[in-house]
Amino acid sequence: MKKTIAKITPRPAQPHMVGDGFRVYGFIPSATGRRVISPFLVLDFNPEYNFGPSAIPRGVGAHPHKGFETVTIAYKGKVQHADSSGGGGIIGEGDVQWMTAGSGILHKEFHEEAFSKTGGPFEMVQLWVNLPAKYKQEAPHYQAISKDSMGKYVIPNNGGMVTVIAGSFNGVDGPAKTYSPVHLSNIQLNAGGEVTTHLPANYNTALLIIKGNVEVNGEAATEHSFVHFNNEGETITIKAADDALVLLLSGEPIEEPIAAYGPFVMNTQEEIYEAMEDFQAGKFGTL
């Protein structure tokens, strides 16, 4: 049975800046509530934008997180990351950084120094993925996932290629280690290409159309739109009208309370207060 579509949301009218280096449109939680699409808490999309040269790298300075994971997917340009757990590095085009904030971390993200000096097209997605309560106190750590390490599913009939970051796609696994079941893949379709996949009916599932125009289970979805599915049916078929790139995200819901305040996502308000006190006491380390 086909997954039915709950809503197709066009790109919001106005972007907002995260620091001075990320010009993003927010789809989660604005297009759908956090509880509706658990375990995903935030999806910010920086569509291709030409940043001019800058001697000082643009980005976001040191700030805290606790209780969830951040996933940064670089499509164009380069991002440099550093955190108080000692994690960090350069995320090049097609690479992914997967940071588990867990019990508390400080991190910063900037345009990579050489890219900043020359400027150029920049495109990225950042996801926040919730952690189940039993893992919110995990020691912070970082996964640097190169595009070469990701699973590759070749779409038949010269349809394109799927790059698997986490979970699986049609039997091909991705390298990311997750604390609850999550499927995350980039689906690159050639014009006229078509691919079908199957996901559990109870998983919260969505598509972000990064490039091109596609048809999803018979409904048109234009470039930069967000397709959110109902929790019924298992089959998704995507047909590309022209060359297209689609981000697929799907995960088993975490059926737990959410208490969120800025960069902290816990289960109770008391835990939020504790997170704030821990941060103010310097327990997230130094950066």
N, C-alpha and C positions, 0 to 999 in steps of 0.2 A: 504494500500500500504506500502511495506517495505521502511524504510529509506535507501537510497543509501549511500554507503561509499565513502567519498572523498579521504581518504588516511589512510593507516596504517603505522605508523612511528615506527621503532624499537628503542630500547633504545639507546641513544647517546653513542658514543665510550668511552667518558671520563666523569667522574663526576666532579663537582666542590664543593668546601667547602663553606658553609655559616657559618661564624665564624669558630670555631674549633669543632663544635658538630653535624653538619648536612652535610652529604656527599650525595649530591643530583645530580639528572639528571633533566635538565629543559626541559619540553615538551611544555609549553606555556611561552613566545611567539615563541620559536624556531620551533616547529612543525607546528604552524599555527599562523597567526598574531593576535594581540589583537582585532582588529576591526572585524576580521573574526569570532572570537569565543566570542564576547561580551555576557555577562558581565564579563567573566573570563579574568583576566589580566596576571596571573602567575600561573603555576602549577609546583612545584618542588617535585620530588619523591626521597625519601631516601629509596631504597630497603634494605632488611635486611642486616645489617652490624654489625659485632661483635666489639664493642668498648671495649677496655681493661679498667681495673680499673683506676680511677683517683681521687686523693684527692681533686683536684680543679675541680668542675663541668664544663664540656665543653658546649659551646653554643655561644650565641650572646649577647653582652652587650647592654646597653641602646641605643636606636636609635629611630628616629621619623618616623611617618606615618601621612598622611593626605589624605582625599578624597575617601577612599575605605575601604574594610574590609579584614582582614586576617582570614583564617580558617585553623586550624591545626588539623589533624586527626592522632591519635597515634594508631599504629597497634601492635608494640612491644616496650618495654621500657617505660620510663616515662619522661615527660617534665614538667618543672616548669616555670610558667609564672608570671610576675608582670608588671603593667603599672601605668602610672601617674594619671589615673582616679580612682585608688584604686582597680581595678580588678586584679584577679590573682588566682593562685591555682595550683594544680598538675593534669596533664592530664594523666590518666592511660591508659592501653591498651583497645582500643575500644572507648575511650572517644574523645570528640571534644571540642576545644576552638574556639569561634567565636567572634572576636574582631572588633568592629566598630571604626575605627580611626576617622571618621567624621571630625570635625573641627581641629583636631590635637592632637596627643598623643605620649608619649614616652613609649616604652616597651622593655622588655628583655626576652629571652627564653634560658633556660639551661636544661641539663639533670638533672633530680631530684636527690637530694643529695645522698640518699641511693643507687639509681641505679648507680650513678656515681662511688661510692666507690667499688661496686662489679663488675661493667661492665656487658656486655652481649649483646644479640641481640637487635638491635634498628631498627625500621622501621616506617616511617611516610610519610605523604603528607602535603604540605602546598599549599593552594590556596589563590590567591588574587581575590576578587570579587569587581567589580566597584560599585560605588554608583551613582544613577542619580543625576544630577546637583542640584535639589531641596533638596537633602539630604546630600550634601557634607559638610554642616555646622552643622550637627547634633552633639549633645554633645557626646563625646566618651563614649563607654560603652562596656561591656563584657558579653558574654553568656557562661557559663560552662555547657556543654551538656554531661551528663553521658550516657554510653551505655545502662543503664537500662531504661533511659527515652525515648529512641528512639523507633519509630514505628517498628513493626516486621511483615513482610509478609512471611508466610510459603509457600514455593514453593511446588506445588503438587507432588505426587508420590515420596516422599523422595528426592526431588530435591535439597533441601537446604533451606536457609533463606536469606531474604533481610532485612537489617537494614536501616531504613529511617531516615536521619539526617535532611533534609529540604524538603519542598514541599511534594510530595506524590509519592507512587509507588503502582499501582494497587489498589487504594482506601485506602491505609494505609498512614497516615500523619506522618511527622516528627516534632520535637519540635522547631527547629530553626526558629526564626523570621527574615525575610528578607525584604529588601527595594524594591526589584523588584522580579518577579517570578523566583525562582530557585528550581530545583529538584536535590538533592544530596543523593545518596544511596550507601551502600556497598552490593554487591550481592555475597553471598557465595554459591557456587554450589558444590554439591557432584559429584564425577565422574559419567558421564552419565546423569547428571541432565540437565534440560532445562527450561528456563523461557522466557516468552514473555511479553512485556510491550508496551505501546503506549504513545507518546509524541507529542505535537503540531509540525507540519511540519516547522513552522517558527522559532522554538527555536533552538539555537545553542547547539549541543549535541555531547558528546564524551565519550569514555570509556578508563580507564587506567587499563590494565591487571596486577594486582599486583602479582598474583600467578596463576600458571597453564597455560594450553593452551586451548583455546576455539575456537568456530566457531561463528561468528557474521553475521547474515543474509546470511549464506552460505559461508562466507570468513574466512579463518584461521587467527587467531590472537594469537601470541605466548606470553609467559610470558614477562612482562615488556614492552610491546608495547602499543601504543596509537592509538586509533581508532577514527577518526574524520568523522562525517557524513555531507552529503550535507543537505541543507534546503528543502528537498522534502521527502514525505512519513512520516508515523507516527509510524510504527511498528518496534520494535527491538526484535529479538529472539537470545538468547545466549545459546549455547550448550557447555557443559564442557567435554573435552576429559579425564581430570583427575580432582582431587579436585582443585577448582579454587576460586579466590577472585577478583572481578571486581568492580572498582569505577565508578559509573555512574554520570556524571554531565551534566545538561541541564538547559538552562535559556533563558528567553525572551531577545532579543538583546536590548541594550540601544543605541538608535540611536542618539548619541550626539558626539561632537568632543572630542578627547582624547589628553590632553597635559600631558606628563609624564616626570618626572625627578627624578631618584632614588626612594626615598620612598614617593614621592608626585605624586598623579594622580588627575588632575583637568581638566577643559574644555578649558582653554586658557593659553597662556604663561604668561600673566599678573598675573593670579591667581597662577601660579607656583612661580613667583617672590614674591608674597605676602606670600605664604606658607613658603618660605625660610626666609623672613624677620620676620615672626611670630615666627618661630623656633628659630632664632638667638636672638630674643627679649625675649625668655623664656616663650612665651605664651602657650606652650604645657605642662606646668607644670613641676614638678620635679620628679625624680626617683632615 
